[in-house]
């Protein structure tokens, strides 16, 4: 359905949205979208850093078999 819109169709949609909402409303909406994208990227980065930190902590734990611990 959306495969054959083309440039004239996109321009028409943009003009209709601009007329309906006005320039100020659209610019503030785009600002909020930008803030949301930035927050999402920061969350993904923080999550991956936390996973790496957990992996590093897991690598440092004692993995000696129980039988060897009893002998020592």
N, CA, C and O atoms as a Tinker XYZ file with bonds, in Angstrom:
   288  protein
     1  N      0.816000   -1.190000    0.000000    73     2
     2  CA     0.000000    0.000000    0.000000    64     1     3
     3  C      0.864000    1.260000    0.000000    63     2     4     5
     4  O      0.586000    2.207000   -0.736000    81     3
     5  N      1.914000    1.271000    0.826000    73     3     6
     6  CA     2.759000    2.445000    0.919000    64     5     7
     7  C      3.922000    2.408000   -0.070000    63     6     8     9
     8  O      4.756000    3.314000   -0.080000    81     7
     9  N      3.983000    1.386000   -0.887000    73     7    10
    10  CA     5.103000    1.239000   -1.806000    64     9    11
    11  C      5.086000    2.259000   -2.940000    63    10    12    13
    12  O      6.150000    2.585000   -3.466000    81    11
    13  N      3.955000    2.763000   -3.329000    73    11    14
    14  CA     3.886000    3.633000   -4.493000    64    13    15
    15  C      3.404000    5.052000   -4.165000    63    14    16    17
    16  O      2.721000    5.674000   -4.978000    81    15
    17  N      3.751000    5.563000   -2.989000    73    15    18
    18  CA     3.346000    6.927000   -2.630000    64    17    19
    19  C      4.145000    7.924000   -3.457000    63    18    20    21
    20  O      3.561000    8.801000   -4.093000    81    19
    21  N      5.454000    7.807000   -3.460000    73    19    22
    22  CA     6.295000    8.697000   -4.241000    64    21    23
    23  C      6.502000   10.046000   -3.595000    63    22    24    25
    24  O      5.932000   10.341000   -2.545000    81    23
    25  N      7.319000   10.860000   -4.225000    73    23    26
    26  CA     7.652000   12.185000   -3.702000    64    25    27
    27  C      6.447000   13.125000   -3.664000    63    26    28    29
    28  O      6.259000   13.808000   -2.657000    81    27
    29  N      5.622000   13.193000   -4.712000    73    27    30
    30  CA     4.452000   14.099000   -4.633000    64    29    31
    31  C      3.494000   13.739000   -3.497000    63    30    32    33
    32  O      2.931000   14.624000   -2.853000    81    31
    33  N      3.312000   12.468000   -3.257000    73    31    34
    34  CA     2.439000   12.045000   -2.162000    64    33    35
    35  C      2.997000   12.432000   -0.807000    63    34    36    37
    36  O      2.261000   12.878000    0.073000    81    35
    37  N      4.312000   12.259000   -0.639000    73    35    38
    38  CA     4.937000   12.645000    0.624000    64    37    39
    39  C      4.861000   14.148000    0.853000    63    38    40    41
    40  O      4.624000   14.600000    1.974000    81    39
    41  N      5.061000   14.917000   -0.208000    73    39    42
    42  CA     4.952000   16.372000   -0.082000    64    41    43
    43  C      3.532000   16.784000    0.285000    63    42    44    45
    44  O      3.343000   17.679000    1.109000    81    43
    45  N      2.546000   16.153000   -0.308000    73    43    46
    46  CA     1.155000   16.455000    0.012000    64    45    47
    47  C      0.848000   16.134000    1.473000    63    46    48    49
    48  O      0.182000   16.912000    2.156000    81    47
    49  N      1.328000   15.003000    1.941000    73    47    50
    50  CA     1.118000   14.631000    3.344000    64    49    51
    51  C      1.790000   15.651000    4.257000    63    50    52    53
    52  O      1.204000   16.052000    5.263000    81    51
    53  N      3.008000   16.077000    3.927000    73    51    54
    54  CA     3.717000   17.058000    4.744000    64    53    55
    55  C      2.970000   18.378000    4.795000    63    54    56    57
    56  O      2.887000   18.997000    5.856000    81    55
    57  N      2.432000   18.816000    3.684000    73    55    58
    58  CA     1.688000   20.080000    3.647000    64    57    59
    59  C      0.421000   19.972000    4.489000    63    58    60    61
    60  O      0.097000   20.893000    5.238000    81    59
    61  N     -0.289000   18.866000    4.375000    73    59    62
    62  CA    -1.522000   18.682000    5.150000    64    61    63
    63  C     -1.218000   18.681000    6.648000    63    62    64    65
    64  O     -1.942000   19.301000    7.428000    81    63
    65  N     -0.154000   17.989000    7.053000    73    63    66
    66  CA     0.220000   17.956000    8.474000    64    65    67
    67  C      0.601000   19.353000    8.942000    63    66    68    69
    68  O      0.226000   19.762000   10.041000    81    67
    69  N      1.337000   20.082000    8.123000    73    67    70
    70  CA     1.742000   21.449000    8.483000    64    69    71
    71  C      0.531000   22.346000    8.650000    63    70    72    73
    72  O      0.482000   23.144000    9.585000    81    71
    73  N     -0.453000   22.232000    7.756000    73    71    74
    74  CA    -1.656000   23.059000    7.839000    64    73    75
    75  C     -2.475000   22.686000    9.071000    63    74    76    77
    76  O     -3.001000   23.568000    9.750000    81    75
    77  N     -2.588000   21.406000    9.363000    73    75    78
    78  CA    -3.401000   20.968000   10.497000    64    77    79
    79  C     -2.787000   21.348000   11.844000    63    78    80    81
    80  O     -3.501000   21.801000   12.739000    81    79
    81  N     -1.497000   21.173000   11.996000    73    79    82
    82  CA    -0.883000   21.343000   13.306000    64    81    83
    83  C     -0.132000   22.656000   13.468000    63    82    84    85
    84  O      0.041000   23.116000   14.596000    81    83
    85  N      0.306000   23.257000   12.415000    73    83    86
    86  CA     1.058000   24.508000   12.526000    64    85    87
    87  C      2.537000   24.253000   12.759000    63    86    88    89
    88  O      2.939000   23.195000   13.243000    81    87
    89  N      3.339000   25.254000   12.400000    73    87    90
    90  CA     4.785000   25.110000   12.469000    64    89    91
    91  C      5.284000   24.950000   13.908000    63    90    92    93
    92  O      6.171000   24.136000   14.164000    81    91
    93  N      4.733000   25.705000   14.834000    73    91    94
    94  CA     5.186000   25.652000   16.229000    64    93    95
    95  C      4.939000   24.307000   16.873000    63    94    96    97
    96  O      5.801000   23.777000   17.575000    81    95
    97  N      3.776000   23.760000   16.639000    73    95    98
    98  CA     3.427000   22.470000   17.228000    64    97    99
    99  C      4.314000   21.361000   16.670000    63    98   100   101
   100  O      4.748000   20.476000   17.408000    81    99
   101  N      4.579000   21.410000   15.379000    73    99   102
   102  CA     5.398000   20.376000   14.755000    64   101   103
   103  C      6.843000   20.465000   15.248000    63   102   104   105
   104  O      7.468000   19.437000   15.506000    81   103
   105  N      7.379000   21.673000   15.382000    73   103   106
   106  CA     8.758000   21.812000   15.848000    64   105   107
   107  C      8.900000   21.332000   17.290000    63   106   108   109
   108  O      9.903000   20.705000   17.633000    81   107
   109  N      7.918000   21.614000   18.136000    73   107   110
   110  CA     7.989000   21.128000   19.515000    64   109   111
   111  C      7.836000   19.610000   19.562000    63   110   112   113
   112  O      8.466000   18.946000   20.384000    81   111
   113  N      7.005000   19.064000   18.687000    73   111   114
   114  CA     6.839000   17.612000   18.623000    64   113   115
   115  C      8.131000   16.936000   18.178000    63   114   116   117
   116  O      8.516000   15.907000   18.732000    81   115
   117  N      8.798000   17.507000   17.183000    73   115   118
   118  CA    10.064000   16.943000   16.712000    64   117   119
   119  C     11.143000   17.044000   17.789000    63   118   120   121
   120  O     12.003000   16.170000   17.899000    81   119
   121  N     11.094000   18.112000   18.579000    73   119   122
   122  CA    12.032000   18.236000   19.702000    64   121   123
   123  C     11.827000   17.129000   20.714000    63   122   124   125
   124  O     12.793000   16.563000   21.227000    81   123
   125  N     10.566000   16.815000   21.004000    73   123   126
   126  CA    10.266000   15.733000   21.936000    64   125   127
   127  C     10.684000   14.379000   21.376000    63   126   128   129
   128  O     11.171000   13.520000   22.112000    81   127
   129  N     10.493000   14.193000   20.077000    73   127   130
   130  CA    10.926000   12.938000   19.441000    64   129   131
   131  C     12.442000   12.811000   19.557000    63   130   132   133
   132  O     12.948000   11.729000   19.856000    81   131
   133  N     13.162000   13.885000   19.327000    73   131   134
   134  CA    14.614000   13.871000   19.459000    64   133   135
   135  C     15.066000   13.534000   20.872000    63   134   136   137
   136  O     16.013000   12.770000   21.061000    81   135
   137  N     14.387000   14.104000   21.865000    73   135   138
   138  CA    14.715000   13.791000   23.259000    64   137   139
   139  C     14.444000   12.321000   23.565000    63   138   140   141
   140  O     15.201000   11.676000   24.291000    81   139
   141  N     13.363000   11.806000   23.007000    73   139   142
   142  CA    13.042000   10.397000   23.220000    64   141   143
   143  C     14.076000    9.469000   22.612000    63   142   144   145
   144  O     14.460000    8.469000   23.219000    81   143
   145  N     14.524000    9.802000   21.414000    73   143   146
   146  CA    15.549000    8.991000   20.756000    64   145   147
   147  C     16.845000    9.036000   21.551000    63   146   148   149
   148  O     17.507000    8.012000   21.721000    81   147
   149  N     17.210000   10.225000   22.041000    73   147   150
   150  CA    18.423000   10.361000   22.843000    64   149   151
   151  C     18.329000    9.546000   24.124000    63   150   152   153
   152  O     19.292000    8.883000   24.507000    81   151
   153  N     17.184000    9.589000   24.788000    73   151   154
   154  CA    17.001000    8.820000   26.011000    64   153   155
   155  C     17.052000    7.323000   25.728000    63   154   156   157
   156  O     17.607000    6.561000   26.519000    81   155
   157  N     16.480000    6.902000   24.610000    73   155   158
   158  CA    16.504000    5.490000   24.240000    64   157   159
   159  C     17.936000    5.022000   24.000000    63   158   160   161
   160  O     18.331000    3.961000   24.485000    81   159
   161  N     18.718000    5.806000   23.252000    73   159   162
   162  CA    20.113000    5.449000   22.982000    64   161   163
   163  C     20.915000    5.377000   24.273000    63   162   164   165
   164  O     21.741000    4.480000   24.444000    81   163
   165  N     20.674000    6.324000   25.189000    73   163   166
   166  CA    21.386000    6.320000   26.466000    64   165   167
   167  C     21.016000    5.077000   27.277000    63   166   168   169
   168  O     21.883000    4.466000   27.902000    81   167
   169  N     19.750000    4.704000   27.271000    73   167   170
   170  CA    19.317000    3.511000   27.981000    64   169   171
   171  C     19.939000    2.245000   27.420000    63   170   172   173
   172  O     20.340000    1.358000   28.174000    81   171
   173  N     20.019000    2.158000   26.102000    73   171   174
   174  CA    20.633000    0.987000   25.474000    64   173   175
   175  C     22.116000    0.922000   25.839000    63   174   176   177
   176  O     22.638000   -0.150000   26.143000    81   175
   177  N     22.788000    2.064000   25.807000    73   175   178
   178  CA    24.217000    2.111000   26.135000    64   177   179
   179  C     24.436000    1.713000   27.597000    63   178   180   181
   180  O     25.328000    0.920000   27.900000    81   179
   181  N     23.627000    2.261000   28.494000    73   179   182
   182  CA    23.761000    1.928000   29.911000    64   181   183
   183  C     23.488000    0.448000   30.155000    63   182   184   185
   184  O     24.164000   -0.189000   30.964000    81   183
   185  N     22.502000   -0.094000   29.458000    73   183   186
   186  CA    22.181000   -1.513000   29.611000    64   185   187
   187  C     23.309000   -2.406000   29.134000    63   186   188   189
   188  O     23.627000   -3.403000   29.782000    81   187
   189  N     23.917000   -2.062000   28.011000    73   187   190
   190  CA    25.018000   -2.885000   27.502000    64   189   191
   191  C     26.239000   -2.770000   28.415000    63   190   192   193
   192  O     26.950000   -3.753000   28.621000    81   191
   193  N     26.489000   -1.567000   28.969000    73   191   194
   194  CA    27.594000   -1.414000   29.915000    64   193   195
   195  C     27.351000   -2.234000   31.175000    63   194   196   197
   196  O     28.284000   -2.820000   31.724000    81   195
   197  N     26.107000   -2.280000   31.636000    73   195   198
   198  CA    25.780000   -3.066000   32.820000    64   197   199
   199  C     25.971000   -4.555000   32.553000    63   198   200   201
   200  O     26.468000   -5.277000   33.417000    81   199
   201  N     25.584000   -5.018000   31.375000    73   199   202
   202  CA    25.786000   -6.424000   31.034000    64   201   203
   203  C     27.266000   -6.766000   30.962000    63   202   204   205
   204  O     27.679000   -7.828000   31.426000    81   203
   205  N     28.073000   -5.873000   30.382000    73   203   206
   206  CA    29.515000   -6.114000   30.321000    64   205   207
   207  C     30.107000   -6.153000   31.720000    63   206   208   209
   208  O     30.975000   -6.977000   32.010000    81   207
   209  N     29.640000   -5.265000   32.585000    73   207   210
   210  CA    30.128000   -5.227000   33.965000    64   209   211
   211  C     29.778000   -6.523000   34.691000    63   210   212   213
   212  O     30.603000   -7.058000   35.431000    81   211
   213  N     28.564000   -7.033000   34.486000    73   211   214
   214  CA    28.158000   -8.282000   35.097000    64   213   215
   215  C     28.984000   -9.451000   34.567000    63   214   216   217
   216  O     29.336000  -10.355000   35.325000    81   215
   217  N     29.294000   -9.439000   33.271000    73   215   218
   218  CA    30.113000  -10.493000   32.685000    64   217   219
   219  C     31.515000  -10.493000   33.284000    63   218   220   221
   220  O     32.074000  -11.555000   33.559000    81   219
   221  N     32.082000   -9.308000   33.487000    73   219   222
   222  CA    33.407000   -9.205000   34.080000    64   221   223
   223  C     33.389000   -9.718000   35.516000    63   222   224   225
   224  O     34.312000  -10.418000   35.932000    81   223
   225  N     32.357000   -9.382000   36.271000    73   223   226
   226  CA    32.257000   -9.830000   37.653000    64   225   227
   227  C     32.065000  -11.350000   37.707000    63   226   228   229
   228  O     32.584000  -12.006000   38.610000    81   227
   229  N     31.339000  -11.900000   36.766000    73   227   230
   230  CA    31.136000  -13.341000   36.720000    64   229   231
   231  C     32.434000  -14.070000   36.426000    63   230   232   233
   232  O     32.664000  -15.163000   36.944000    81   231
   233  N     33.281000  -13.478000   35.604000    73   231   234
   234  CA    34.539000  -14.097000   35.238000    64   233   235
   235  C     35.498000  -14.174000   36.414000    63   234   236   237
   236  O     36.411000  -14.999000   36.386000    81   235
   237  N     35.336000  -13.357000   37.444000    73   235   238
   238  CA    36.246000  -13.316000   38.577000    64   237   239
   239  C     35.802000  -14.214000   39.732000    63   238   240   241
   240  O     36.491000  -14.279000   40.750000    81   239
   241  N     34.695000  -14.892000   39.603000    73   239   242
   242  CA    34.220000  -15.705000   40.728000    64   241   243
   243  C     34.999000  -17.016000   40.812000    63   242   244   245
   244  O     35.663000  -17.423000   39.859000    81   243
   245  N     34.907000  -17.652000   41.946000    73   243   246
   246  CA    35.630000  -18.903000   42.208000    64   245   247
   247  C     34.902000  -20.051000   41.528000    63   246   248   249
   248  O     33.730000  -20.303000   41.809000    81   247
   249  N     35.590000  -20.742000   40.642000    73   247   250
   250  CA    34.984000  -21.858000   39.911000    64   249   251
   251  C     35.663000  -23.178000   40.265000    63   250   252   253
   252  O     35.599000  -24.137000   39.495000    81   251
   253  N     36.313000  -23.229000   41.425000    73   251   254
   254  CA    36.978000  -24.449000   41.862000    64   253   255
   255  C     35.931000  -25.510000   42.156000    63   254   256   257
   256  O     34.943000  -25.227000   42.834000    81   255
   257  N     36.131000  -26.735000   41.655000    73   255   258
   258  CA    35.155000  -27.798000   41.955000    64   257   259
   259  C     35.060000  -28.050000   43.460000    63   258   260   261
   260  O     36.016000  -27.810000   44.198000    81   259
   261  N     33.911000  -28.529000   43.902000    73   259   262
   262  CA    33.644000  -28.731000   45.323000    64   261   263
   263  C     34.627000  -29.720000   45.951000    63   262   264   265
   264  O     35.028000  -29.533000   47.100000    81   263
   265  N     35.022000  -30.763000   45.227000    73   263   266
   266  CA    35.929000  -31.769000   45.782000    64   265   267
   267  C     37.278000  -31.140000   46.145000    63   266   268   269
   268  O     37.871000  -31.483000   47.168000    81   267
   269  N     37.752000  -30.231000   45.313000    73   267   270
   270  CA    39.050000  -29.597000   45.548000    64   269   271
   271  C     38.963000  -28.625000   46.713000    63   270   272   273
   272  O     39.943000  -28.446000   47.435000    81   271
   273  N     37.825000  -28.002000   46.911000    73   271   274
   274  CA    37.657000  -27.086000   48.028000    64   273   275
   275  C     37.708000  -27.859000   49.349000    63   274   276   277
   276  O     38.268000  -27.376000   50.333000    81   275
   277  N     37.115000  -29.071000   49.368000    73   275   278
   278  CA    37.102000  -29.879000   50.573000    64   277   279
   279  C     38.506000  -30.344000   50.954000    63   278   280   281
   280  O     38.813000  -30.435000   52.142000    81   279
   281  N     39.365000  -30.640000   49.978000    73   279   282
   282  CA    40.722000  -31.112000   50.226000    64   281   283
   283  C     41.611000  -30.016000   50.811000    63   282   284   285
   284  O     42.532000  -30.297000   51.578000    81   283
   285  N     41.331000  -28.783000   50.446000    73   283   286
   286  CA    42.223000  -27.680000   50.863000    64   285   287
   287  C     42.033000  -27.268000   52.285000    63   286   288
   288  O     42.714000  -26.359000   52.761000    81   287
